[in-house]
Amino acid sequence: MNFAAGDDGLLQIARSRAPADREHLLLALVELCDARRSARVMSTAPVQKLLSSIFLGVVAEAERDIRIRLADKLAEATWAPPALVNLLALDDIEIARPIIAASPVLQDSDLVRLLLEATIDHQIEVARRPKLGPPVVSAILRQAEPAVLTALAGNVSTELSRGDLHQLVAVSCRIASLRSPLTRHPQLTRDLAYELYVWVGQSLRQALVGRFHLDAEALDAALGEAVREAHGGQPTAGPAAHGGDGRRVAMERRLVDKLEHAGQLRPGYLLRALRERKLSLFVESLAALGRFEPREVQRAIDSDQPEILGLACAAVGIDRSVFPTILELVRKLNGGRPRGGAEGGRRAAGAFGSFSPAVAGAAFRQAVQSV
């Protein structure tokens, strides 16, 4: 068939409002183009323009069932017009799914746009697409949507850098659905397995021990030691958390989010916030750095056990030598809390033991529950 010569005739058929005509036209065109897919003419600009005009003209008014069948037909077509493929990729998820999963026409920029503009269901399908490129992986990690991260963790055909996997392991402390696929991930390293061990349940721990020959006894002992140190004193109910000004807290939370997204939120910022007498900013920053809940940090600083705050600081990389200054500044801004005096400060030094930051973070979460 001569595409250029058939332009007017095909467009005339496309104007038919009968669903049967439109379906017949679409599927006939797909079959015709499939038959000619090896010819150079399929990739020329005039033919691509004509195909876009015909397909988009029909699809704009096509019934949903027709669009579903068209998406299935075009899912692996190399000749499909990019405008049409992107239109179908943004359609209802039942229509978009095969296109997102397999279309060779979709580029990394198209997939990133779907992550930014489409529904969560579309984003999940993007994360499941085989062999994602680094720009798409980076976009998924930046957005940090739990269901999408989980789909990425289960996508074993996509090459993840060590930094990508480290980021997934780090957020698995608060996104439980990540733990199982990460435990099985073929690119997980022994070092990352040690970090992941802290967050997973008993059955997954056994899987990690068997796969990487981890020293489970040493890991469990380190975690238990950290928890015991955090419970050095008798737990008592701390004073009620500060209500604070809601508007100020919201502004500080936005500031912390911006700093984190810009890669500027670092442990040293905690000391700066305290020296500027911004206790709530300290709470928000420590929670963000450690992937804690702000209310957990607030419980720690309102308690009688400064060692719990010490665990939180150890978890985010604060040096043992800096912690006494942080504790002193927190007490000045928080009515003398966390209490415990000089003895409490000495006990808190035990939070900076030989165990890893991940173990300190897990111990903090366990210890703060008793406060």
MIVEX-474754 format. One record per residue (C-alpha): z, x, y; residue number from 0; residue in three letters. Coordinates in steps of 0.05 Angstrom, whole numbers, always signed. Example, Ala and Ser with C-alpha at 12.3 -4.5 7.8 and 13.67 -1.06 7.14 Angstrom:
% MIVEX-474754
<atom zz="+156" xx="+246" yy="-90" pos="0" code="ALA"/>
<atom zz="+143" xx="+273" yy="-21" pos="1" code="SER"/>
//
This chain:
% MIVEX-474754
<atom zz="+0" xx="+0" yy="+0" pos="0" code="MET"/>
<atom zz="-16" xx="+24" yy="+71" pos="1" code="ASN"/>
<atom zz="+50" xx="+17" yy="+108" pos="2" code="PHE"/>
<atom zz="+21" xx="+24" yy="+177" pos="3" code="ALA"/>
<atom zz="-33" xx="-28" yy="+164" pos="4" code="ALA"/>
<atom zz="+17" xx="-76" yy="+134" pos="5" code="GLY"/>
<atom zz="+66" xx="-74" yy="+192" pos="6" code="ASP"/>
<atom zz="+48" xx="-143" yy="+222" pos="7" code="ASP"/>
<atom zz="+42" xx="-177" yy="+155" pos="8" code="GLY"/>
<atom zz="+109" xx="-153" yy="+130" pos="9" code="LEU"/>
<atom zz="+143" xx="-171" yy="+194" pos="10" code="LEU"/>
<atom zz="+113" xx="-241" yy="+190" pos="11" code="GLN"/>
<atom zz="+142" xx="-250" yy="+120" pos="12" code="ILE"/>
<atom zz="+208" xx="-223" yy="+146" pos="13" code="ALA"/>
<atom zz="+211" xx="-281" yy="+196" pos="14" code="ARG"/>
<atom zz="+215" xx="-331" yy="+139" pos="15" code="SER"/>
<atom zz="+283" xx="-365" yy="+138" pos="16" code="ARG"/>
<atom zz="+280" xx="-381" yy="+64" pos="17" code="ALA"/>
<atom zz="+331" xx="-339" yy="+27" pos="18" code="PRO"/>
<atom zz="+285" xx="-333" yy="-33" pos="19" code="ALA"/>
<atom zz="+230" xx="-304" yy="+11" pos="20" code="ASP"/>
<atom zz="+276" xx="-254" yy="+44" pos="21" code="ARG"/>
<atom zz="+305" xx="-231" yy="-22" pos="22" code="GLU"/>
<atom zz="+236" xx="-225" yy="-52" pos="23" code="HIS"/>
<atom zz="+212" xx="-184" yy="+7" pos="24" code="LEU"/>
<atom zz="+272" xx="-137" yy="+7" pos="25" code="LEU"/>
<atom zz="+271" xx="-123" yy="-66" pos="26" code="LEU"/>
<atom zz="+196" xx="-115" yy="-68" pos="27" code="ALA"/>
<atom zz="+199" xx="-65" yy="-12" pos="28" code="LEU"/>
<atom zz="+253" xx="-26" yy="-47" pos="29" code="VAL"/>
<atom zz="+213" xx="-23" yy="-111" pos="30" code="GLU"/>
<atom zz="+151" xx="-3" yy="-73" pos="31" code="LEU"/>
<atom zz="+187" xx="+53" yy="-36" pos="32" code="CYS"/>
<atom zz="+221" xx="+77" yy="-100" pos="33" code="ASP"/>
<atom zz="+152" xx="+83" yy="-132" pos="34" code="ALA"/>
<atom zz="+128" xx="+126" yy="-74" pos="35" code="ARG"/>
<atom zz="+192" xx="+166" yy="-62" pos="36" code="ARG"/>
<atom zz="+159" xx="+232" yy="-82" pos="37" code="SER"/>
<atom zz="+104" xx="+225" yy="-31" pos="38" code="ALA"/>
<atom zz="+109" xx="+262" yy="+35" pos="39" code="ARG"/>
<atom zz="+90" xx="+200" yy="+73" pos="40" code="VAL"/>
<atom zz="+158" xx="+169" yy="+58" pos="41" code="MET"/>
<atom zz="+194" xx="+220" yy="+102" pos="42" code="SER"/>
<atom zz="+146" xx="+219" yy="+161" pos="43" code="THR"/>
<atom zz="+171" xx="+192" yy="+227" pos="44" code="ALA"/>
<atom zz="+121" xx="+134" yy="+233" pos="45" code="PRO"/>
<atom zz="+138" xx="+109" yy="+163" pos="46" code="VAL"/>
<atom zz="+213" xx="+116" yy="+174" pos="47" code="GLN"/>
<atom zz="+206" xx="+77" yy="+239" pos="48" code="LYS"/>
<atom zz="+167" xx="+23" yy="+204" pos="49" code="LEU"/>
<atom zz="+216" xx="+19" yy="+146" pos="50" code="LEU"/>
<atom zz="+274" xx="+12" yy="+194" pos="51" code="SER"/>
<atom zz="+239" xx="-43" yy="+232" pos="52" code="SER"/>
<atom zz="+223" xx="-82" yy="+169" pos="53" code="ILE"/>
<atom zz="+289" xx="-74" yy="+134" pos="54" code="PHE"/>
<atom zz="+333" xx="-85" yy="+195" pos="55" code="LEU"/>
<atom zz="+293" xx="-145" yy="+214" pos="56" code="GLY"/>
<atom zz="+305" xx="-177" yy="+147" pos="57" code="VAL"/>
<atom zz="+377" xx="-154" yy="+136" pos="58" code="VAL"/>
<atom zz="+400" xx="-181" yy="+203" pos="59" code="ALA"/>
<atom zz="+394" xx="-252" yy="+176" pos="60" code="GLU"/>
<atom zz="+399" xx="-239" yy="+101" pos="61" code="ALA"/>
<atom zz="+449" xx="-276" yy="+59" pos="62" code="GLU"/>
<atom zz="+510" xx="-238" yy="+35" pos="63" code="ARG"/>
<atom zz="+488" xx="-239" yy="-38" pos="64" code="ASP"/>
<atom zz="+421" xx="-209" yy="-17" pos="65" code="ILE"/>
<atom zz="+456" xx="-153" yy="+21" pos="66" code="ARG"/>
<atom zz="+499" xx="-138" yy="-40" pos="67" code="ILE"/>
<atom zz="+436" xx="-130" yy="-83" pos="68" code="ARG"/>
<atom zz="+402" xx="-89" yy="-30" pos="69" code="LEU"/>
<atom zz="+461" xx="-42" yy="-25" pos="70" code="ALA"/>
<atom zz="+461" xx="-32" yy="-100" pos="71" code="ASP"/>
<atom zz="+386" xx="-16" yy="-98" pos="72" code="LYS"/>
<atom zz="+392" xx="+33" yy="-40" pos="73" code="LEU"/>
<atom zz="+456" xx="+68" yy="-61" pos="74" code="ALA"/>
<atom zz="+420" xx="+129" yy="-87" pos="75" code="GLU"/>
<atom zz="+354" xx="+125" yy="-49" pos="76" code="ALA"/>
<atom zz="+336" xx="+188" yy="-12" pos="77" code="THR"/>
<atom zz="+282" xx="+154" yy="+29" pos="78" code="TRP"/>
<atom zz="+326" xx="+97" yy="+57" pos="79" code="ALA"/>
<atom zz="+326" xx="+93" yy="+134" pos="80" code="PRO"/>
<atom zz="+392" xx="+122" yy="+162" pos="81" code="PRO"/>
<atom zz="+401" xx="+63" yy="+209" pos="82" code="ALA"/>
<atom zz="+398" xx="+14" yy="+151" pos="83" code="LEU"/>
<atom zz="+445" xx="+56" yy="+108" pos="84" code="VAL"/>
<atom zz="+497" xx="+61" yy="+163" pos="85" code="ASN"/>
<atom zz="+491" xx="-14" yy="+176" pos="86" code="LEU"/>
<atom zz="+505" xx="-29" yy="+103" pos="87" code="LEU"/>
<atom zz="+562" xx="+22" yy="+102" pos="88" code="ALA"/>
<atom zz="+597" xx="-18" yy="+157" pos="89" code="LEU"/>
<atom zz="+585" xx="-85" yy="+122" pos="90" code="ASP"/>
<atom zz="+637" xx="-121" yy="+80" pos="91" code="ASP"/>
<atom zz="+669" xx="-73" yy="+31" pos="92" code="ILE"/>
<atom zz="+635" xx="-104" yy="-30" pos="93" code="GLU"/>
<atom zz="+568" xx="-88" yy="+3" pos="94" code="ILE"/>
<atom zz="+589" xx="-21" yy="+32" pos="95" code="ALA"/>
<atom zz="+623" xx="+7" yy="-31" pos="96" code="ARG"/>
<atom zz="+561" xx="+32" yy="-69" pos="97" code="PRO"/>
<atom zz="+530" xx="+59" yy="-5" pos="98" code="ILE"/>
<atom zz="+593" xx="+98" yy="+15" pos="99" code="ILE"/>
<atom zz="+602" xx="+123" yy="-56" pos="100" code="ALA"/>
<atom zz="+533" xx="+151" yy="-69" pos="101" code="ALA"/>
<atom zz="+482" xx="+147" yy="-12" pos="102" code="SER"/>
<atom zz="+452" xx="+217" yy="+0" pos="103" code="PRO"/>
<atom zz="+431" xx="+193" yy="+68" pos="104" code="VAL"/>
<atom zz="+502" xx="+190" yy="+95" pos="105" code="LEU"/>
<atom zz="+521" xx="+254" yy="+131" pos="106" code="GLN"/>
<atom zz="+590" xx="+282" yy="+146" pos="107" code="ASP"/>
<atom zz="+586" xx="+254" yy="+217" pos="108" code="SER"/>
<atom zz="+571" xx="+185" yy="+189" pos="109" code="ASP"/>
<atom zz="+631" xx="+189" yy="+142" pos="110" code="LEU"/>
<atom zz="+677" xx="+211" yy="+198" pos="111" code="VAL"/>
<atom zz="+653" xx="+152" yy="+240" pos="112" code="ARG"/>
<atom zz="+671" xx="+106" yy="+183" pos="113" code="LEU"/>
<atom zz="+741" xx="+136" yy="+181" pos="114" code="LEU"/>
<atom zz="+749" xx="+122" yy="+255" pos="115" code="LEU"/>
<atom zz="+716" xx="+54" yy="+260" pos="116" code="GLU"/>
<atom zz="+718" xx="+18" yy="+193" pos="117" code="ALA"/>
<atom zz="+773" xx="-17" yy="+154" pos="118" code="THR"/>
<atom zz="+825" xx="+16" yy="+109" pos="119" code="ILE"/>
<atom zz="+784" xx="-6" yy="+49" pos="120" code="ASP"/>
<atom zz="+723" xx="+31" yy="+76" pos="121" code="HIS"/>
<atom zz="+765" xx="+92" yy="+91" pos="122" code="GLN"/>
<atom zz="+792" xx="+93" yy="+20" pos="123" code="ILE"/>
<atom zz="+721" xx="+91" yy="-7" pos="124" code="GLU"/>
<atom zz="+703" xx="+150" yy="+38" pos="125" code="VAL"/>
<atom zz="+762" xx="+189" yy="+11" pos="126" code="ALA"/>
<atom zz="+738" xx="+174" yy="-61" pos="127" code="ARG"/>
<atom zz="+667" xx="+197" yy="-48" pos="128" code="ARG"/>
<atom zz="+649" xx="+258" yy="-91" pos="129" code="PRO"/>
<atom zz="+645" xx="+327" yy="-60" pos="130" code="LYS"/>
<atom zz="+668" xx="+311" yy="+11" pos="131" code="LEU"/>
<atom zz="+654" xx="+364" yy="+64" pos="132" code="GLY"/>
<atom zz="+710" xx="+400" yy="+103" pos="133" code="PRO"/>
<atom zz="+699" xx="+358" yy="+167" pos="134" code="PRO"/>
<atom zz="+712" xx="+294" yy="+128" pos="135" code="VAL"/>
<atom zz="+773" xx="+322" yy="+93" pos="136" code="VAL"/>
<atom zz="+801" xx="+346" yy="+160" pos="137" code="SER"/>
<atom zz="+790" xx="+277" yy="+191" pos="138" code="ALA"/>
<atom zz="+828" xx="+244" yy="+133" pos="139" code="ILE"/>
<atom zz="+886" xx="+292" yy="+140" pos="140" code="LEU"/>
<atom zz="+889" xx="+282" yy="+215" pos="141" code="ARG"/>
<atom zz="+893" xx="+207" yy="+209" pos="142" code="GLN"/>
<atom zz="+947" xx="+212" yy="+154" pos="143" code="ALA"/>
<atom zz="+937" xx="+141" yy="+129" pos="144" code="GLU"/>
<atom zz="+978" xx="+138" yy="+64" pos="145" code="PRO"/>
<atom zz="+928" xx="+99" yy="+22" pos="146" code="ALA"/>
<atom zz="+870" xx="+143" yy="+45" pos="147" code="VAL"/>
<atom zz="+910" xx="+207" yy="+32" pos="148" code="LEU"/>
<atom zz="+926" xx="+182" yy="-38" pos="149" code="THR"/>
<atom zz="+852" xx="+170" yy="-51" pos="150" code="ALA"/>
<atom zz="+836" xx="+240" yy="-27" pos="151" code="LEU"/>
<atom zz="+890" xx="+270" yy="-72" pos="152" code="ALA"/>
<atom zz="+857" xx="+235" yy="-131" pos="153" code="GLY"/>
<atom zz="+787" xx="+259" yy="-113" pos="154" code="ASN"/>
<atom zz="+783" xx="+320" yy="-159" pos="155" code="VAL"/>
<atom zz="+710" xx="+333" yy="-145" pos="156" code="SER"/>
<atom zz="+724" xx="+351" yy="-72" pos="157" code="THR"/>
<atom zz="+741" xx="+423" yy="-57" pos="158" code="GLU"/>
<atom zz="+807" xx="+427" yy="-19" pos="159" code="LEU"/>
<atom zz="+832" xx="+490" yy="+15" pos="160" code="SER"/>
<atom zz="+902" xx="+515" yy="+2" pos="161" code="ARG"/>
<atom zz="+921" xx="+490" yy="+72" pos="162" code="GLY"/>
<atom zz="+894" xx="+421" yy="+55" pos="163" code="ASP"/>
<atom zz="+935" xx="+418" yy="-9" pos="164" code="LEU"/>
<atom zz="+996" xx="+445" yy="+26" pos="165" code="HIS"/>
<atom zz="+991" xx="+390" yy="+77" pos="166" code="GLN"/>
<atom zz="+986" xx="+337" yy="+23" pos="167" code="LEU"/>
<atom zz="+1045" xx="+366" yy="-14" pos="168" code="VAL"/>
<atom zz="+1086" xx="+366" yy="+50" pos="169" code="ALA"/>
<atom zz="+1073" xx="+293" yy="+65" pos="170" code="VAL"/>
<atom zz="+1087" xx="+273" yy="-7" pos="171" code="SER"/>
<atom zz="+1161" xx="+275" yy="+12" pos="172" code="CYS"/>
<atom zz="+1151" xx="+208" yy="+47" pos="173" code="ARG"/>
<atom zz="+1088" xx="+181" yy="+12" pos="174" code="ILE"/>
<atom zz="+1108" xx="+171" yy="-61" pos="175" code="ALA"/>
<atom zz="+1038" xx="+151" yy="-83" pos="176" code="SER"/>
<atom zz="+1013" xx="+222" yy="-70" pos="177" code="LEU"/>
<atom zz="+1059" xx="+254" yy="-121" pos="178" code="ARG"/>
<atom zz="+1025" xx="+234" yy="-186" pos="179" code="SER"/>
<atom zz="+954" xx="+253" yy="-167" pos="180" code="PRO"/>
<atom zz="+978" xx="+318" yy="-136" pos="181" code="LEU"/>
<atom zz="+1015" xx="+336" yy="-199" pos="182" code="THR"/>
<atom zz="+950" xx="+330" yy="-238" pos="183" code="ARG"/>
<atom zz="+904" xx="+361" yy="-184" pos="184" code="HIS"/>
<atom zz="+863" xx="+418" yy="-214" pos="185" code="PRO"/>
<atom zz="+870" xx="+460" yy="-151" pos="186" code="GLN"/>
<atom zz="+946" xx="+456" yy="-146" pos="187" code="LEU"/>
<atom zz="+976" xx="+526" yy="-147" pos="188" code="THR"/>
<atom zz="+1042" xx="+549" yy="-177" pos="189" code="ARG"/>
<atom zz="+1072" xx="+560" yy="-108" pos="190" code="ASP"/>
<atom zz="+1054" xx="+489" yy="-86" pos="191" code="LEU"/>
<atom zz="+1080" xx="+463" yy="-153" pos="192" code="ALA"/>
<atom zz="+1148" xx="+491" yy="-135" pos="193" code="TYR"/>
<atom zz="+1146" xx="+453" yy="-69" pos="194" code="GLU"/>
<atom zz="+1122" xx="+389" yy="-102" pos="195" code="LEU"/>
<atom zz="+1177" xx="+394" yy="-155" pos="196" code="TYR"/>
<atom zz="+1229" xx="+374" yy="-103" pos="197" code="VAL"/>
<atom zz="+1198" xx="+307" yy="-88" pos="198" code="TRP"/>
<atom zz="+1175" xx="+281" yy="-156" pos="199" code="VAL"/>
<atom zz="+1212" xx="+242" yy="-209" pos="200" code="GLY"/>
<atom zz="+1235" xx="+268" yy="-276" pos="201" code="GLN"/>
<atom zz="+1171" xx="+254" yy="-315" pos="202" code="SER"/>
<atom zz="+1127" xx="+288" yy="-263" pos="203" code="LEU"/>
<atom zz="+1176" xx="+347" yy="-260" pos="204" code="ARG"/>
<atom zz="+1167" xx="+356" yy="-335" pos="205" code="GLN"/>
<atom zz="+1091" xx="+354" yy="-325" pos="206" code="ALA"/>
<atom zz="+1096" xx="+409" yy="-271" pos="207" code="LEU"/>
<atom zz="+1142" xx="+451" yy="-314" pos="208" code="VAL"/>
<atom zz="+1095" xx="+446" yy="-373" pos="209" code="GLY"/>
<atom zz="+1032" xx="+460" yy="-333" pos="210" code="ARG"/>
<atom zz="+1058" xx="+518" yy="-290" pos="211" code="PHE"/>
<atom zz="+1116" xx="+544" yy="-333" pos="212" code="HIS"/>
<atom zz="+1165" xx="+533" yy="-276" pos="213" code="LEU"/>
<atom zz="+1238" xx="+553" yy="-283" pos="214" code="ASP"/>
<atom zz="+1266" xx="+482" yy="-281" pos="215" code="ALA"/>
<atom zz="+1338" xx="+505" yy="-290" pos="216" code="GLU"/>
<atom zz="+1335" xx="+551" yy="-230" pos="217" code="ALA"/>
<atom zz="+1301" xx="+497" yy="-187" pos="218" code="LEU"/>
<atom zz="+1352" xx="+444" yy="-207" pos="219" code="ASP"/>
<atom zz="+1410" xx="+493" yy="-195" pos="220" code="ALA"/>
<atom zz="+1384" xx="+510" yy="-125" pos="221" code="ALA"/>
<atom zz="+1376" xx="+438" yy="-107" pos="222" code="LEU"/>
<atom zz="+1445" xx="+421" yy="-134" pos="223" code="GLY"/>
<atom zz="+1477" xx="+479" yy="-97" pos="224" code="GLU"/>
<atom zz="+1446" xx="+456" yy="-31" pos="225" code="ALA"/>
<atom zz="+1471" xx="+385" yy="-42" pos="226" code="VAL"/>
<atom zz="+1541" xx="+410" yy="-59" pos="227" code="ARG"/>
<atom zz="+1543" xx="+452" yy="+4" pos="228" code="GLU"/>
<atom zz="+1521" xx="+392" yy="+45" pos="229" code="ALA"/>
<atom zz="+1580" xx="+353" yy="+15" pos="230" code="HIS"/>
<atom zz="+1630" xx="+407" yy="+30" pos="231" code="GLY"/>
<atom zz="+1677" xx="+359" yy="+65" pos="232" code="GLY"/>
<atom zz="+1698" xx="+288" yy="+50" pos="233" code="GLN"/>
<atom zz="+1643" xx="+241" yy="+75" pos="234" code="PRO"/>
<atom zz="+1665" xx="+194" yy="+129" pos="235" code="THR"/>
<atom zz="+1628" xx="+142" yy="+167" pos="236" code="ALA"/>
<atom zz="+1602" xx="+172" yy="+231" pos="237" code="GLY"/>
<atom zz="+1603" xx="+136" yy="+298" pos="238" code="PRO"/>
<atom zz="+1548" xx="+87" yy="+313" pos="239" code="ALA"/>
<atom zz="+1482" xx="+119" yy="+333" pos="240" code="ALA"/>
<atom zz="+1466" xx="+120" yy="+406" pos="241" code="HIS"/>
<atom zz="+1425" xx="+61" yy="+429" pos="242" code="GLY"/>
<atom zz="+1392" xx="+100" yy="+485" pos="243" code="GLY"/>
<atom zz="+1341" xx="+74" yy="+532" pos="244" code="ASP"/>
<atom zz="+1285" xx="+44" yy="+491" pos="245" code="GLY"/>
<atom zz="+1231" xx="+60" yy="+541" pos="246" code="ARG"/>
<atom zz="+1252" xx="+133" yy="+546" pos="247" code="ARG"/>
<atom zz="+1255" xx="+141" yy="+470" pos="248" code="VAL"/>
<atom zz="+1185" xx="+110" yy="+464" pos="249" code="ALA"/>
<atom zz="+1158" xx="+159" yy="+515" pos="250" code="MET"/>
<atom zz="+1191" xx="+218" yy="+480" pos="251" code="GLU"/>
<atom zz="+1163" xx="+195" yy="+413" pos="252" code="ARG"/>
<atom zz="+1093" xx="+194" yy="+443" pos="253" code="ARG"/>
<atom zz="+1104" xx="+263" yy="+471" pos="254" code="LEU"/>
<atom zz="+1125" xx="+289" yy="+403" pos="255" code="VAL"/>
<atom zz="+1064" xx="+257" yy="+371" pos="256" code="ASP"/>
<atom zz="+1018" xx="+291" yy="+422" pos="257" code="LYS"/>
<atom zz="+1051" xx="+359" yy="+412" pos="258" code="LEU"/>
<atom zz="+1046" xx="+351" yy="+336" pos="259" code="GLU"/>
<atom zz="+972" xx="+332" yy="+338" pos="260" code="HIS"/>
<atom zz="+958" xx="+390" yy="+384" pos="261" code="ALA"/>
<atom zz="+993" xx="+438" yy="+337" pos="262" code="GLY"/>
<atom zz="+1045" xx="+454" yy="+391" pos="263" code="GLN"/>
<atom zz="+1107" xx="+424" yy="+359" pos="264" code="LEU"/>
<atom zz="+1145" xx="+484" yy="+332" pos="265" code="ARG"/>
<atom zz="+1218" xx="+498" yy="+314" pos="266" code="PRO"/>
<atom zz="+1230" xx="+534" yy="+380" pos="267" code="GLY"/>
<atom zz="+1217" xx="+468" yy="+416" pos="268" code="TYR"/>
<atom zz="+1283" xx="+442" yy="+389" pos="269" code="LEU"/>
<atom zz="+1323" xx="+493" yy="+429" pos="270" code="LEU"/>
<atom zz="+1282" xx="+478" yy="+491" pos="271" code="ARG"/>
<atom zz="+1296" xx="+403" yy="+486" pos="272" code="ALA"/>
<atom zz="+1371" xx="+416" yy="+480" pos="273" code="LEU"/>
<atom zz="+1372" xx="+464" yy="+539" pos="274" code="ARG"/>
<atom zz="+1337" xx="+411" yy="+580" pos="275" code="GLU"/>
<atom zz="+1394" xx="+364" yy="+559" pos="276" code="ARG"/>
<atom zz="+1346" xx="+317" yy="+522" pos="277" code="LYS"/>
<atom zz="+1384" xx="+300" yy="+459" pos="278" code="LEU"/>
<atom zz="+1340" xx="+242" yy="+438" pos="279" code="SER"/>
<atom zz="+1279" xx="+287" yy="+446" pos="280" code="LEU"/>
<atom zz="+1314" xx="+337" yy="+400" pos="281" code="PHE"/>
<atom zz="+1325" xx="+281" yy="+349" pos="282" code="VAL"/>
<atom zz="+1252" xx="+259" yy="+351" pos="283" code="GLU"/>
<atom zz="+1226" xx="+331" yy="+347" pos="284" code="SER"/>
<atom zz="+1270" xx="+351" yy="+288" pos="285" code="LEU"/>
<atom zz="+1250" xx="+287" yy="+251" pos="286" code="ALA"/>
<atom zz="+1176" xx="+301" yy="+262" pos="287" code="ALA"/>
<atom zz="+1181" xx="+374" yy="+241" pos="288" code="LEU"/>
<atom zz="+1219" xx="+358" yy="+178" pos="289" code="GLY"/>
<atom zz="+1184" xx="+292" yy="+162" pos="290" code="ARG"/>
<atom zz="+1252" xx="+258" yy="+167" pos="291" code="PHE"/>
<atom zz="+1269" xx="+190" yy="+196" pos="292" code="GLU"/>
<atom zz="+1299" xx="+195" yy="+266" pos="293" code="PRO"/>
<atom zz="+1358" xx="+153" yy="+242" pos="294" code="ARG"/>
<atom zz="+1373" xx="+205" yy="+189" pos="295" code="GLU"/>
<atom zz="+1377" xx="+260" yy="+241" pos="296" code="VAL"/>
<atom zz="+1420" xx="+215" yy="+285" pos="297" code="GLN"/>
<atom zz="+1468" xx="+204" yy="+227" pos="298" code="ARG"/>
<atom zz="+1473" xx="+278" yy="+216" pos="299" code="ALA"/>
<atom zz="+1491" xx="+294" yy="+289" pos="300" code="ILE"/>
<atom zz="+1541" xx="+237" yy="+291" pos="301" code="ASP"/>
<atom zz="+1576" xx="+258" yy="+227" pos="302" code="SER"/>
<atom zz="+1636" xx="+302" yy="+214" pos="303" code="ASP"/>
<atom zz="+1594" xx="+350" yy="+173" pos="304" code="GLN"/>
<atom zz="+1553" xx="+400" yy="+214" pos="305" code="PRO"/>
<atom zz="+1527" xx="+430" yy="+149" pos="306" code="GLU"/>
<atom zz="+1482" xx="+368" yy="+142" pos="307" code="ILE"/>
<atom zz="+1449" xx="+384" yy="+209" pos="308" code="LEU"/>
<atom zz="+1445" xx="+456" yy="+184" pos="309" code="GLY"/>
<atom zz="+1404" xx="+433" yy="+123" pos="310" code="LEU"/>
<atom zz="+1356" xx="+396" yy="+169" pos="311" code="ALA"/>
<atom zz="+1347" xx="+458" yy="+213" pos="312" code="CYS"/>
<atom zz="+1338" xx="+503" yy="+152" pos="313" code="ALA"/>
<atom zz="+1285" xx="+455" yy="+126" pos="314" code="ALA"/>
<atom zz="+1242" xx="+465" yy="+189" pos="315" code="VAL"/>
<atom zz="+1248" xx="+540" yy="+193" pos="316" code="GLY"/>
<atom zz="+1305" xx="+550" yy="+243" pos="317" code="ILE"/>
<atom zz="+1337" xx="+619" yy="+233" pos="318" code="ASP"/>
<atom zz="+1410" xx="+624" yy="+212" pos="319" code="ARG"/>
<atom zz="+1425" xx="+664" yy="+275" pos="320" code="SER"/>
<atom zz="+1399" xx="+609" yy="+321" pos="321" code="VAL"/>
<atom zz="+1436" xx="+551" yy="+289" pos="322" code="PHE"/>
<atom zz="+1505" xx="+565" yy="+322" pos="323" code="PRO"/>
<atom zz="+1471" xx="+557" yy="+390" pos="324" code="THR"/>
<atom zz="+1437" xx="+492" yy="+368" pos="325" code="ILE"/>
<atom zz="+1503" xx="+465" yy="+341" pos="326" code="LEU"/>
<atom zz="+1540" xx="+482" yy="+405" pos="327" code="GLU"/>
<atom zz="+1487" xx="+449" yy="+449" pos="328" code="LEU"/>
<atom zz="+1485" xx="+386" yy="+405" pos="329" code="VAL"/>
<atom zz="+1560" xx="+380" yy="+409" pos="330" code="ARG"/>
<atom zz="+1560" xx="+386" yy="+485" pos="331" code="LYS"/>
<atom zz="+1508" xx="+330" yy="+491" pos="332" code="LEU"/>
<atom zz="+1537" xx="+286" yy="+436" pos="333" code="ASN"/>
<atom zz="+1611" xx="+280" yy="+452" pos="334" code="GLY"/>
<atom zz="+1633" xx="+337" yy="+407" pos="335" code="GLY"/>
<atom zz="+1594" xx="+312" yy="+346" pos="336" code="ARG"/>
<atom zz="+1580" xx="+333" yy="+293" pos="337" code="PRO"/>
<atom zz="+1654" xx="+347" yy="+287" pos="338" code="ARG"/>
<atom zz="+1686" xx="+398" yy="+242" pos="339" code="GLY"/>
<atom zz="+1704" xx="+452" yy="+292" pos="340" code="GLY"/>
<atom zz="+1695" xx="+526" yy="+278" pos="341" code="ALA"/>
<atom zz="+1708" xx="+515" yy="+204" pos="342" code="GLU"/>
<atom zz="+1651" xx="+464" yy="+201" pos="343" code="GLY"/>
<atom zz="+1606" xx="+514" yy="+235" pos="344" code="GLY"/>
<atom zz="+1622" xx="+566" yy="+182" pos="345" code="ARG"/>
<atom zz="+1608" xx="+516" yy="+127" pos="346" code="ARG"/>
<atom zz="+1541" xx="+500" yy="+160" pos="347" code="ALA"/>
<atom zz="+1520" xx="+572" yy="+151" pos="348" code="ALA"/>
<atom zz="+1516" xx="+558" yy="+77" pos="349" code="GLY"/>
<atom zz="+1456" xx="+512" yy="+91" pos="350" code="ALA"/>
<atom zz="+1415" xx="+575" yy="+105" pos="351" code="PHE"/>
<atom zz="+1417" xx="+601" yy="+33" pos="352" code="GLY"/>
<atom zz="+1364" xx="+632" yy="-11" pos="353" code="SER"/>
<atom zz="+1333" xx="+565" yy="-29" pos="354" code="PHE"/>
<atom zz="+1266" xx="+544" yy="+2" pos="355" code="SER"/>
<atom zz="+1257" xx="+499" yy="+63" pos="356" code="PRO"/>
<atom zz="+1232" xx="+445" yy="+16" pos="357" code="ALA"/>
<atom zz="+1297" xx="+447" yy="-24" pos="358" code="VAL"/>
<atom zz="+1337" xx="+446" yy="+41" pos="359" code="ALA"/>
<atom zz="+1298" xx="+384" yy="+64" pos="360" code="GLY"/>
<atom zz="+1310" xx="+348" yy="-2" pos="361" code="ALA"/>
<atom zz="+1384" xx="+365" yy="+1" pos="362" code="ALA"/>
<atom zz="+1388" xx="+339" yy="+73" pos="363" code="PHE"/>
<atom zz="+1359" xx="+272" yy="+52" pos="364" code="ARG"/>
<atom zz="+1408" xx="+265" yy="-5" pos="365" code="GLN"/>
<atom zz="+1468" xx="+288" yy="+36" pos="366" code="ALA"/>
<atom zz="+1454" xx="+244" yy="+96" pos="367" code="VAL"/>
<atom zz="+1455" xx="+181" yy="+53" pos="368" code="GLN"/>
<atom zz="+1530" xx="+188" yy="+44" pos="369" code="SER"/>
<atom zz="+1544" xx="+191" yy="+118" pos="370" code="VAL"/>
//
